[in-house]
Amino acid sequence: MQKSSRCAVIAVLLGVATLLGASAFAGEQSTFMLTSEEMRWEPYGLTVQRVRLVGDPKKPNCPSVTLTKWAAGSRVPEHPTLHDTTFTVLKGNVYVGIGDKWDDAKLKKMGPGSVWSIPAGVSNFKKNDEEVIYLVTVTGPLTEDCVSKKK
């Protein structure tokens, strides 16, 4: 297994373990095993699909872990996050920038195993040239506060 793949797996396990612990603390214990073939990807915006793994991203104050798949050529304009959100790239490369205005000079390439966290209220923007899958860890509700667009 490549180093970046091992890092991605470790990050995923830590994120899921953290949220499973938070669910257990709230009195909601759940155990599950889900293969990639069993995942049911749901549309989320124009070029995005997602799979809810833990929690409910639509409920307020509910920790959740979601896999998000972005089609090649997706672009998310600048927008503030509503909650502290952590992202872990599992597949592909995404370019992420922080700021209220799109600036290609601020884009940083985040490949498999890369992790970034954005506090609530901080504006960011993203784009990718290839299909990207990443893990999103957030305390909900997670809303479509931005619209993904093709380049």
DSSP file with accessible surface (Angstrom, degrees, kcal/mol):
  #  RESIDUE AA STRUCTURE BP1 BP2  ACC     N-H-->O    O-->H-N    N-H-->O    O-->H-N    TCO  KAPPA ALPHA  PHI   PSI    X-CA   Y-CA   Z-CA
    1    1 A M              0   0  153      0, 0.0     2,-0.0     0, 0.0     5,-0.0   0.000 360.0 360.0 360.0 133.9    0.0    0.0    0.0
    2    2 A Q     >  -     0   0  137      1,-0.1     4,-2.5     4,-0.0     5,-0.2  -0.302 360.0-115.0 -69.0 155.1    1.4    3.4   -0.9
    3    3 A K  H  > S+     0   0  155      1,-0.2     4,-2.5     2,-0.2     5,-0.2   0.911 116.3  51.2 -58.4 -43.2    2.2    5.9    1.8
    4    4 A S  H  > S+     0   0   44      1,-0.2     4,-2.2     2,-0.2    -1,-0.2   0.890 110.3  49.9 -64.8 -35.9   -0.6    8.4    0.6
    5    5 A S  H  > S+     0   0   48      2,-0.2     4,-2.5     1,-0.2    -1,-0.2   0.916 110.4  49.6 -67.9 -40.7   -3.1    5.5    0.7
    6    6 A R  H  X S+     0   0  120     -4,-2.5     4,-2.6     1,-0.2    -2,-0.2   0.922 110.9  50.2 -62.6 -42.7   -2.1    4.5    4.2
    7    7 A C  H  X S+     0   0   55     -4,-2.5     4,-2.7     2,-0.2    -1,-0.2   0.912 110.7  49.5 -61.1 -42.8   -2.4    8.1    5.3
    8    8 A A  H  X S+     0   0    6     -4,-2.2     4,-2.5     2,-0.2    -2,-0.2   0.929 111.5  48.4 -63.6 -43.2   -5.9    8.4    3.8
    9    9 A V  H  X S+     0   0   68     -4,-2.5     4,-2.7     2,-0.2     5,-0.2   0.934 112.4  48.5 -63.3 -44.4   -7.1    5.2    5.4
   10   10 A I  H  X S+     0   0  100     -4,-2.6     4,-2.6     1,-0.2     5,-0.2   0.935 111.8  49.5 -61.1 -44.5   -5.7    6.3    8.8
   11   11 A A  H  X S+     0   0   18     -4,-2.7     4,-2.5     2,-0.2    -1,-0.2   0.913 111.7  48.8 -62.6 -41.5   -7.4    9.7    8.5
   12   12 A V  H  X S+     0   0   32     -4,-2.5     4,-2.9     2,-0.2     5,-0.3   0.949 112.0  48.3 -62.9 -47.6  -10.7    8.1    7.5
   13   13 A L  H  X S+     0   0  112     -4,-2.7     4,-2.8     1,-0.2     5,-0.2   0.911 112.3  48.8 -61.8 -41.2  -10.6    5.7   10.5
   14   14 A L  H  X S+     0   0  109     -4,-2.6     4,-2.5    -5,-0.2    -1,-0.2   0.926 112.8  48.0 -63.9 -43.0   -9.7    8.5   12.9
   15   15 A G  H  X S+     0   0   14     -4,-2.5     4,-2.2    -5,-0.2     5,-0.2   0.942 115.3  43.6 -63.9 -45.7  -12.6   10.6   11.6
   16   16 A V  H  X S+     0   0   24     -4,-2.9     4,-3.0     1,-0.2     5,-0.3   0.937 114.0  50.8 -66.7 -43.0  -15.1    7.8   11.8
   17   17 A A  H  X S+     0   0   59     -4,-2.8     4,-2.4    -5,-0.3    -1,-0.2   0.916 109.6  51.3 -61.4 -40.5  -13.9    6.7   15.2
   18   18 A T  H  X S+     0   0   98     -4,-2.5     4,-2.1    -5,-0.2    -1,-0.2   0.941 114.4  42.0 -61.5 -47.2  -14.1   10.2   16.5
   19   19 A L  H  X S+     0   0   11     -4,-2.2     4,-2.7     2,-0.2    -2,-0.2   0.864 111.5  54.4 -73.0 -32.6  -17.7   10.6   15.3
   20   20 A L  H  X S+     0   0   54     -4,-3.0     4,-2.6     2,-0.2    -1,-0.2   0.924 109.6  49.7 -63.8 -38.5  -18.7    7.2   16.4
   21   21 A G  H  X S+     0   0   41     -4,-2.4     4,-2.4    -5,-0.3    -2,-0.2   0.918 110.2  49.8 -63.7 -41.3  -17.4    8.1   19.8
   22   22 A A  H  X S+     0   0   37     -4,-2.1     4,-1.7     2,-0.2    -2,-0.2   0.906 111.3  49.3 -64.5 -39.7  -19.4   11.4   19.7
   23   23 A S  H  <>S+     0   0    9     -4,-2.7     5,-3.2     2,-0.2    -2,-0.2   0.913 110.5  50.2 -65.3 -40.8  -22.6    9.4   18.7
   24   24 A A  H ><5S+     0   0   38     -4,-2.6     3,-1.7     1,-0.2    -2,-0.2   0.909 107.8  53.6 -63.7 -40.0  -22.0    6.9   21.6
   25   25 A F  H 3<5S+     0   0  193     -4,-2.4    -1,-0.2     1,-0.3    -2,-0.2   0.877 107.3  51.5 -61.2 -35.9  -21.6    9.9   24.0
   26   26 A A  T 3<5S-     0   0   67     -4,-1.7    -1,-0.3    -5,-0.2    -2,-0.2   0.410 125.5-103.8 -82.7   3.2  -25.0   11.2   22.8
   27   27 A G  T < 5S+     0   0   65     -3,-1.7     2,-0.7     1,-0.1    -3,-0.2   0.612  89.1 116.8  87.3  11.3  -26.5    7.8   23.4
   28   28 A E      < +     0   0  118     -5,-3.2     2,-0.4    -6,-0.2    -2,-0.2  -0.793  39.6 178.0-116.1  88.5  -26.7    6.8   19.7
   29   29 A Q        +     0   0  168     -2,-0.7     2,-0.3    -5,-0.2    -8,-0.1  -0.729   4.7 169.4 -90.7 139.0  -24.5    3.7   19.2
   30   30 A S        -     0   0   67     -2,-0.4     2,-0.4   -10,-0.1    -6,-0.1  -0.992  18.5-163.8-148.9 143.4  -24.3    2.2   15.8
   31   31 A T        +     0   0  143     -2,-0.3     2,-0.3     2,-0.0    -2,-0.0  -0.983  21.7 161.1-124.2 136.6  -22.1   -0.4   14.1
   32   32 A F        -     0   0   81     -2,-0.4     2,-0.4     2,-0.0    -2,-0.0  -0.994  27.7-159.0-152.3 156.8  -21.9   -0.8   10.4
   33   33 A M        -     0   0  179     -2,-0.3     2,-0.4     2,-0.0    -2,-0.0  -0.989  18.3-179.9-134.4 129.4  -19.8   -2.3    7.6
   34   34 A L        -     0   0   66     -2,-0.4     2,-0.1     5,-0.0    -2,-0.0  -0.974  13.3-152.8-136.7 117.7  -20.3   -0.9    4.1
   35   35 A T    >>  -     0   0   66     -2,-0.4     3,-0.9     1,-0.1     4,-0.9  -0.476  33.5-109.6 -82.3 163.5  -18.4   -2.1    1.0
   36   36 A S  G >4 S+     0   0   83      1,-0.3     3,-0.5     2,-0.2    -1,-0.1   0.847 120.8  56.4 -62.4 -29.9  -17.9    0.2   -1.9
   37   37 A E  G 34 S+     0   0  147      1,-0.2    -1,-0.3     3,-0.0    -3,-0.0   0.783 105.2  51.7 -71.0 -26.4  -20.3   -1.8   -3.9
   38   38 A E  G <4 S+     0   0   97     -3,-0.9    -1,-0.2     2,-0.1    -2,-0.2   0.626  83.5 111.5 -85.7 -13.0  -23.0   -1.3   -1.3
   39   39 A M    <<  -     0   0   35     -4,-0.9     2,-0.7    -3,-0.5    12,-0.0  -0.390  56.7-151.9 -66.6 136.1  -22.7    2.5   -1.2
   40   40 A R        -     0   0  179     12,-0.1     2,-0.3    -2,-0.1    12,-0.2  -0.887  11.8-151.6-111.3  99.2  -25.7    4.4   -2.6
   41   41 A W        -     0   0   59     -2,-0.7    10,-0.2    10,-0.1    27,-0.1  -0.553  10.3-158.4 -73.7 130.2  -24.4    7.7   -4.0
   42   42 A E  E     -A   50   0A 101      8,-2.8     8,-2.3    -2,-0.3    -1,-0.0  -0.880  24.7-103.9-109.4 142.2  -27.1   10.4   -3.8
   43   43 A P  E     +A   49   0A 113      0, 0.0     6,-0.3     0, 0.0     2,-0.2  -0.352  38.0 177.0 -61.7 142.6  -27.0   13.6   -6.0
   44   44 A Y        -     0   0   34      4,-2.9     4,-0.3     1,-0.4     3,-0.2  -0.762  59.2 -30.0-149.4  92.3  -25.9   16.7   -4.2
   45   45 A G  S    S-     0   0   31     -2,-0.2    -1,-0.4     1,-0.2     3,-0.1  -0.381  98.5 -53.9  85.6-170.8  -25.7   19.8   -6.4
   46   46 A L  S    S+     0   0  132    102,-0.4    -1,-0.2     1,-0.2   103,-0.1   0.858 133.1  15.9 -76.2 -38.7  -24.9   19.7  -10.1
   47   47 A T  S    S+     0   0   18     -3,-0.2    24,-2.6    28,-0.1     2,-0.4   0.150 109.1  90.3-124.5  20.1  -21.6   17.8  -10.2
   48   48 A V  E     - B   0  70A   7     -4,-0.3    -4,-2.9    22,-0.2     2,-0.3  -0.913  42.8-177.2-125.9 145.3  -21.5   16.2   -6.7
   49   49 A Q  E     -AB  43  69A  81     20,-2.3    20,-3.3    -2,-0.4     2,-0.3  -0.950  12.8-169.6-130.2 154.6  -22.7   12.9   -5.2
   50   50 A R  E     -AB  42  68A  16     -8,-2.3    -8,-2.8    -2,-0.3     2,-0.4  -0.983  17.8-153.5-145.5 159.3  -22.5   11.9   -1.6
   51   51 A V  E     - B   0  67A   7     16,-2.3    16,-2.7    -2,-0.3     2,-0.5  -0.998  21.8-136.1-129.8 122.9  -22.9    8.9    0.8
   52   52 A R  E     + B   0  66A 136     -2,-0.4    14,-0.2   -12,-0.2   -12,-0.1  -0.692  28.0 170.4 -79.5 126.4  -23.8    9.4    4.4
   53   53 A L  E     +     0   0A  26     12,-2.7     2,-0.4    -2,-0.5    13,-0.2   0.816  63.9   9.8-101.5 -46.3  -21.7    7.2    6.6
   54   54 A V  E    S- B   0  65A   4     11,-1.7    11,-2.1   -31,-0.0    -1,-0.4  -0.999 111.2  -5.2-139.6 138.6  -22.4    8.4   10.2
   55   55 A G  S    S-     0   0   16     -2,-0.4     9,-0.2     9,-0.2    10,-0.1  -0.146  85.6 -74.5  75.8-174.0  -24.9   10.8   11.6
   56   56 A D    >   -     0   0   47      7,-0.4     3,-1.6     3,-0.1    84,-0.2  -0.933  30.1-161.1-127.5 107.3  -27.4   13.0    9.7
   57   57 A P  T 3  S+     0   0    4      0, 0.0    85,-4.6     0, 0.0    -1,-0.1   0.637  90.4  60.0 -66.1  -9.0  -25.8   16.0    7.9
   58   58 A K  T 3  S+     0   0  141     83,-0.3    -3,-0.0    82,-0.1    85,-0.0   0.646  88.5  85.7 -91.1 -15.4  -29.3   17.6    7.7
   59   59 A K  S X  S-     0   0  119     -3,-1.6     3,-1.1     3,-0.1    81,-0.2  -0.685  84.1-113.3 -89.7 139.2  -29.9   17.7   11.5
   60   60 A P  T 3  S+     0   0   92      0, 0.0    80,-0.2     0, 0.0    -2,-0.1  -0.368  96.7   8.0 -66.5 145.9  -28.6   20.6   13.6
   61   61 A N  T 3  S+     0   0  142     79,-1.8    78,-0.0     1,-0.2    -2,-0.0   0.733  95.3 131.8  57.0  26.7  -25.9   19.8   16.1
   62   62 A C    <   -     0   0   18     -3,-1.1    78,-2.5    -6,-0.2    -1,-0.2  -0.938  55.6-133.8-111.5 114.1  -25.5   16.3   14.7
   63   63 A P  E     + C   0 139A  32      0, 0.0    -7,-0.4     0, 0.0     2,-0.3  -0.410  34.3 178.6 -61.7 140.7  -21.9   15.1   14.0
   64   64 A S  E     - C   0 138A   0     74,-2.7    74,-2.1    -9,-0.2     2,-0.4  -0.994  27.9-153.8-146.2 153.5  -21.7   13.5   10.6
   65   65 A V  E     +BC  54 137A   0    -11,-2.1   -12,-2.7    -2,-0.3   -11,-1.7  -0.999  23.3 178.1-125.0 127.2  -19.2   11.8    8.3
   66   66 A T  E     -BC  52 136A   0     70,-2.4    70,-3.2    -2,-0.4     2,-0.5  -0.991  26.2-137.8-132.9 136.7  -20.0   11.9    4.6
   67   67 A L  E     -BC  51 135A  15    -16,-2.7   -16,-2.3    -2,-0.4     2,-0.4  -0.815  26.1-163.6 -87.4 133.5  -18.1   10.7    1.5
   68   68 A T  E     -BC  50 134A   8     66,-2.9    66,-2.4    -2,-0.5     2,-0.5  -0.982   7.6-162.7-125.2 129.5  -18.4   13.2   -1.3
   69   69 A K  E     -BC  49 133A  39    -20,-3.3   -20,-2.3    -2,-0.4     2,-0.5  -0.952   5.8-163.8-114.6 124.6  -17.6   12.5   -5.0
   70   70 A W  E     -BC  48 132A  23     62,-3.3    62,-2.0    -2,-0.5   -22,-0.2  -0.915  19.2-125.3-108.9 131.3  -16.9   15.4   -7.4
   71   71 A A    >   -     0   0   33    -24,-2.6     3,-1.3    -2,-0.5    57,-0.1  -0.325  42.6 -85.1 -67.2 153.1  -17.1   15.0  -11.1
   72   72 A A  T 3  S+     0   0   43      1,-0.2    57,-0.2    57,-0.1    58,-0.2  -0.313 116.1  28.4 -57.1 139.5  -14.0   16.0  -13.1
   73   73 A G  T 3  S+     0   0   13     55,-0.8    78,-1.6     1,-0.2    -1,-0.2   0.634  84.3 152.7  83.4  14.4  -14.1   19.7  -14.0
   74   74 A S  E <   -F  150   0B   1     -3,-1.3    54,-1.8    56,-0.2     2,-0.3  -0.450  22.1-171.1 -76.0 152.9  -16.1   20.8  -10.9
   75   75 A R  E     -FG 149 127B  85     74,-1.4    74,-2.7    52,-0.2    52,-0.2  -0.978  10.6-162.2-146.8 127.5  -15.7   24.3   -9.5
   76   76 A V  E     - G   0 126B   2     50,-3.1    50,-1.8    -2,-0.3    72,-0.2  -0.954  22.1-136.5-112.8 115.7  -17.1   25.6   -6.2
   77   77 A P  E     -     0   0B  34      0, 0.0    47,-0.2     0, 0.0    24,-0.0  -0.173  42.8 -67.8 -66.7 166.2  -17.2   29.4   -6.1
   78   78 A E  E     +     0   0B  76     47,-0.1    47,-0.2    45,-0.1    22,-0.1  -0.256  69.3 151.4 -56.9 136.4  -16.2   31.3   -3.0
   79   79 A H  E     - G   0 124B  19     45,-1.6    45,-2.2    20,-0.2     2,-0.2  -0.959  44.0-108.5-162.7 149.0  -18.5   30.8    0.0
   80   80 A P  E     - G   0 123B  61      0, 0.0    43,-0.3     0, 0.0     2,-0.2  -0.618  32.6-121.0 -82.6 145.1  -18.4   30.7    3.8
   81   81 A T        -     0   0    9     41,-1.6    40,-3.4    38,-0.4    41,-0.1  -0.608  11.4-147.6 -78.2 147.2  -18.6   27.4    5.6
   82   82 A L  S    S+     0   0   88     -2,-0.2     2,-0.3    38,-0.2    38,-0.1   0.707  78.3  18.7 -86.3 -22.6  -21.5   27.3    8.1
   83   83 A H  S    S-     0   0   51     36,-0.1     2,-0.2    35,-0.1    -1,-0.1  -0.943  98.9 -77.4-141.9 160.5  -19.8   25.0   10.5
   84   84 A D        -     0   0  106     -2,-0.3    55,-0.7    35,-0.1     2,-0.4  -0.465  60.0-173.3 -57.8 126.7  -16.3   23.9   11.4
   85   85 A T  E     -ED 118 138A   7     33,-2.4    33,-2.9    -2,-0.2     2,-0.4  -0.992  18.2-160.5-134.9 136.7  -15.6   21.4    8.6
   86   86 A T  E     -ED 117 137A  47     51,-2.5    51,-2.8    -2,-0.4     2,-0.4  -0.956   9.2-164.2-119.0 137.2  -12.7   18.9    8.1
   87   87 A F  E     -ED 116 136A  13     29,-3.1    29,-2.1    -2,-0.4     2,-0.4  -0.946   7.0-170.3-121.7 140.7  -11.9   17.3    4.7
   88   88 A T  E     -ED 115 135A   8     47,-1.9    47,-2.9    -2,-0.4     2,-0.4  -0.987  20.8-135.8-131.2 120.4   -9.7   14.3    3.9
   89   89 A V  E     + D   0 134A   0     25,-2.6    24,-3.2    -2,-0.4    45,-0.3  -0.623  27.9 169.0 -78.6 128.0   -8.9   13.5    0.2
   90   90 A L  E     +     0   0A  51     43,-3.0     2,-0.3    -2,-0.4    44,-0.2   0.691  67.2  15.7-105.7 -31.7   -9.2    9.9   -0.6
   91   91 A K  E    S- D   0 133A  99     42,-1.9    42,-1.9    20,-0.1    -1,-0.4  -0.993 107.7  -1.8-147.4 138.1   -8.9    9.9   -4.4
   92   92 A G  S    S-     0   0    9     -2,-0.3     2,-0.4    40,-0.2    40,-0.2  -0.193  81.6 -70.4  82.4-174.2   -7.8   12.5   -7.0
   93   93 A N        -     0   0   34     38,-0.2    37,-0.5    18,-0.2    36,-0.5  -0.985  38.7-172.3-124.6 132.5   -6.5   16.1   -6.5
   94   94 A V  E     -H  110   0B   3     16,-2.3    16,-3.1    -2,-0.4     2,-0.6  -0.938  17.6-139.6-121.6 145.2   -8.6   19.1   -5.5
   95   95 A Y  E     -HI 109 127B  59     32,-3.2    32,-1.7    -2,-0.4     2,-0.4  -0.941  24.0-170.2-107.7 120.0   -7.3   22.7   -5.5
   96   96 A V  E     -HI 108 126B  12     12,-2.3    12,-2.3    -2,-0.6     2,-0.3  -0.917   7.4-175.4-118.1 135.8   -8.5   24.6   -2.4
   97   97 A G  E     - I   0 125B   1     28,-2.9    28,-2.2    -2,-0.4     2,-0.5  -0.954  15.6-143.2-127.2 149.8   -8.2   28.4   -1.7
   98   98 A I  E     + I   0 124B  82     -2,-0.3    26,-0.3     8,-0.3     2,-0.2  -0.946  53.5  76.3-112.2 131.2   -9.1   30.4    1.3
   99   99 A G  S    S-     0   0   14     24,-2.1   -20,-0.2    -2,-0.5    -2,-0.1  -0.738  79.7 -95.3 149.1 164.2  -10.6   33.9    0.9
  100  100 A D  S    S+     0   0  130     -2,-0.2     2,-0.4   -22,-0.1    24,-0.1   0.595 106.4  49.3 -81.7 -13.2  -13.7   35.9    0.0
  101  101 A K  S    S-     0   0  170     22,-0.1    -1,-0.1    -3,-0.1    24,-0.1  -0.992  94.1-104.1-133.0 135.5  -12.6   36.3   -3.6
  102  102 A W        +     0   0   43     -2,-0.4     2,-0.3   -24,-0.1     3,-0.1  -0.324  43.9 170.6 -58.0 131.5  -11.5   33.7   -6.1
  103  103 A D    >   -     0   0   66      1,-0.1     3,-2.0    -4,-0.1     4,-0.4  -0.871  28.0-157.4-148.2 108.1   -7.7   33.9   -6.6
  104  104 A D  G >  S+     0   0   96     -2,-0.3     3,-1.3     1,-0.3    -1,-0.1   0.819  94.6  64.9 -55.5 -30.3   -5.9   31.2   -8.6
  105  105 A A  G 3  S+     0   0   89      1,-0.3    -1,-0.3    -3,-0.1    -3,-0.0   0.740  99.4  53.2 -66.1 -21.4   -2.7   32.1   -6.8
  106  106 A K  G <  S+     0   0  108     -3,-2.0    -8,-0.3     2,-0.1    -1,-0.3   0.528  81.7 113.5 -91.0  -6.7   -4.2   31.0   -3.5
  107  107 A L    <   -     0   0   31     -3,-1.3     2,-0.4    -4,-0.4   -10,-0.2  -0.477  48.8-164.3 -70.7 132.1   -5.2   27.5   -4.7
  108  108 A K  E     -H   96   0B 146    -12,-2.3   -12,-2.3    -2,-0.2     2,-0.4  -0.973  21.4-121.2-118.9 131.2   -3.3   24.7   -3.0
  109  109 A K  E     -H   95   0B 121     -2,-0.4     2,-0.5   -14,-0.2   -14,-0.2  -0.564  27.0-169.8 -73.7 124.3   -3.2   21.2   -4.5
  110  110 A M  E     +H   94   0B  19    -16,-3.1   -16,-2.3    -2,-0.4     3,-0.1  -0.959  11.0 179.6-119.5 109.7   -4.6   18.6   -2.0
  111  111 A G    >   -     0   0   12     -2,-0.5     3,-2.6   -18,-0.2   -22,-0.3  -0.341  45.0 -43.2-100.7-175.7   -4.0   15.0   -3.1
  112  112 A P  T 3  S+     0   0   46      0, 0.0   -22,-0.2     0, 0.0    -1,-0.2  -0.208 130.0  21.8 -51.9 131.4   -4.8   11.6   -1.5
  113  113 A G  T 3  S+     0   0   19    -24,-3.2     2,-0.1     1,-0.3   -23,-0.1   0.198  92.6 131.1  92.9 -13.0   -4.1   11.7    2.2
  114  114 A S    <   -     0   0   36     -3,-2.6   -25,-2.6   -25,-0.1     2,-0.4  -0.454  37.5-165.7 -74.7 145.4   -4.3   15.5    2.4
  115  115 A V  E     +E   88   0A  73    -27,-0.2     2,-0.3    -2,-0.1   -27,-0.2  -0.985  10.6 173.9-132.0 139.0   -6.4   17.0    5.2
  116  116 A W  E     -E   87   0A  25    -29,-2.1   -29,-3.1    -2,-0.4     2,-0.4  -0.990  13.2-156.0-142.2 152.7   -7.7   20.5    5.7
  117  117 A S  E     -E   86   0A  75     -2,-0.3   -31,-0.2   -31,-0.2   -33,-0.1  -0.988   3.0-164.6-129.5 137.5  -10.0   22.1    8.1
  118  118 A I  E     -E   85   0A   1    -33,-2.9   -33,-2.4    -2,-0.4     3,-0.1  -0.984  18.4-133.8-125.1 120.6  -12.1   25.3    7.7
  119  119 A P    >   -     0   0   70      0, 0.0     3,-1.9     0, 0.0   -38,-0.4  -0.322  41.3 -80.9 -68.3 156.2  -13.6   27.1   10.7
  120  120 A A  T 3  S+     0   0   49      1,-0.2   -38,-0.2   -38,-0.1   -36,-0.1  -0.248 116.5  22.3 -54.6 137.2  -17.2   28.3   10.5
  121  121 A G  T 3  S+     0   0   56    -40,-3.4     2,-0.5     1,-0.3    -1,-0.2   0.309  89.3 124.9  88.5  -8.5  -17.6   31.6    8.7
  122  122 A V    <   -     0   0   48     -3,-1.9   -41,-1.6   -41,-0.1    -1,-0.3  -0.724  57.3-131.9 -89.2 129.6  -14.4   31.3    6.7
  123  123 A S  E     +G   80   0B  15     -2,-0.5   -24,-2.1   -43,-0.3     2,-0.3  -0.534  33.1 165.7 -81.0 145.1  -14.8   31.6    2.9
  124  124 A N  E     -GI  79  98B   0    -45,-2.2   -45,-1.6   -26,-0.3     2,-0.3  -0.935  19.4-156.1-149.6 168.6  -13.2   29.1    0.6
  125  125 A F  E     - I   0  97B   0    -28,-2.2   -28,-2.9    -2,-0.3     2,-0.3  -0.976  10.4-168.8-149.3 154.5  -13.3   27.9   -3.0
  126  126 A K  E     +GI  76  96B  11    -50,-1.8   -50,-3.1    -2,-0.3     2,-0.3  -0.983   9.1 175.4-144.7 156.8  -12.3   24.7   -4.8
  127  127 A K  E     -GI  75  95B  44    -32,-1.7   -32,-3.2    -2,-0.3     2,-0.3  -0.973   6.6-168.2-154.3 160.3  -11.8   23.2   -8.2
  128  128 A N        -     0   0    3    -54,-1.8   -55,-0.8    -2,-0.3   -34,-0.1  -0.991  20.4-157.3-149.3 153.4  -10.6   19.9   -9.7
  129  129 A D  S    S+     0   0   85    -36,-0.5     2,-0.3    -2,-0.3   -57,-0.1   0.546  83.5  34.5-102.3 -15.5   -9.6   18.5  -13.1
  130  130 A E  S    S-     0   0   83    -37,-0.5   -56,-0.2   -58,-0.2   -57,-0.2  -0.834 104.9 -68.8-132.8 167.9  -10.3   14.8  -12.3
  131  131 A E        -     0   0   68     -2,-0.3     2,-0.4   -59,-0.1   -60,-0.2  -0.396  55.0-165.6 -59.3 136.9  -12.9   12.9  -10.2
  132  132 A V  E     -C   70   0A   1    -62,-2.0   -62,-3.3   -40,-0.2     2,-0.4  -0.985  13.6-168.8-129.1 137.6  -12.2   13.5   -6.5
  133  133 A I  E     +CD  69  91A  27    -42,-1.9   -43,-3.0    -2,-0.4   -42,-1.9  -0.998  17.2 166.3-123.6 128.9  -13.5   11.7   -3.5
  134  134 A Y  E     -CD  68  89A   4    -66,-2.4   -66,-2.9    -2,-0.4     2,-0.4  -0.968  34.6-118.0-140.1 160.0  -13.1   13.1    0.0
  135  135 A L  E     -CD  67  88A   0    -47,-2.9   -47,-1.9    -2,-0.3     2,-0.5  -0.819  24.8-157.5 -94.5 130.7  -14.4   12.6    3.4
  136  136 A V  E     -CD  66  87A   7    -70,-3.2   -70,-2.4    -2,-0.4     2,-0.5  -0.959   6.6-170.9-113.5 124.6  -16.3   15.5    5.1
  137  137 A T  E     +CD  65  86A  28    -51,-2.8   -51,-2.5    -2,-0.5     2,-0.3  -0.975  25.6 142.0-115.6 121.4  -16.6   15.6    8.8
  138  138 A V  E     -CD  64  85A   5    -74,-2.1   -74,-2.7    -2,-0.5     2,-0.6  -0.985  53.2-119.7-153.8 156.1  -19.0   18.3   10.2
  139  139 A T  E     -C   63   0A  63    -55,-0.7   -78,-0.2    -2,-0.3   -55,-0.1  -0.950  68.2 -74.1-100.5 116.5  -21.5   19.0   12.9
  140  140 A G  S    S+     0   0    1    -78,-2.5   -79,-1.8    -2,-0.6   -82,-0.1   0.206  95.0  70.0 -64.3 177.0  -24.7   19.7   10.9
  141  141 A P        -     0   0   39      0, 0.0     2,-0.6     0, 0.0   -83,-0.3   0.394  55.2-169.9 -83.5 142.1  -26.7   20.9    9.3
  142  142 A L        -     0   0   35    -85,-4.6     2,-0.3    -2,-0.1    -2,-0.1  -0.882  17.9-178.1 -94.5 116.9  -24.6   20.6    6.1
  143  143 A T        -     0   0   57     -2,-0.6     2,-2.0    -3,-0.0     3,-0.1  -0.753  42.2-103.7-117.1 165.1  -26.5   22.6    3.5
  144  144 A E        +     0   0  117     -2,-0.3    -2,-0.0     1,-0.2   -99,-0.0  -0.553  55.4 155.4 -83.7  73.9  -26.0   23.3   -0.2
  145  145 A D        +     0   0   63     -2,-2.0     2,-0.3   -65,-0.0    -1,-0.2   0.431  65.2  33.5 -83.9   0.9  -24.7   26.8    0.5
  146  146 A C  S    S-     0   0   31     -3,-0.1     2,-0.5   -67,-0.1   -67,-0.1  -0.966  78.6-127.7-146.7 163.1  -22.9   26.9   -2.7
  147  147 A V        -     0   0   75     -2,-0.3     2,-0.2  -102,-0.1  -102,-0.1  -0.961  19.0-136.3-117.8 123.8  -23.5   25.5   -6.2
  148  148 A S        -     0   0    4     -2,-0.5  -102,-0.4   -72,-0.2     2,-0.3  -0.561  27.6-170.8 -77.1 143.7  -20.9   23.4   -7.9
  149  149 A K  E     -F   75   0B 113    -74,-2.7   -74,-1.4    -2,-0.2     2,-0.2  -0.967  26.4-109.0-134.7 152.4  -20.4   24.2  -11.6
  150  150 A K  E      F   74   0B 128     -2,-0.3   -76,-0.2   -76,-0.2   -77,-0.1  -0.498 360.0 360.0 -73.0 148.7  -18.5   22.8  -14.5
  151  151 A K              0   0  135    -78,-1.6    -1,-0.1    -2,-0.2   -76,-0.0  -0.232 360.0 360.0 -60.0 360.0  -15.6   24.9  -15.6
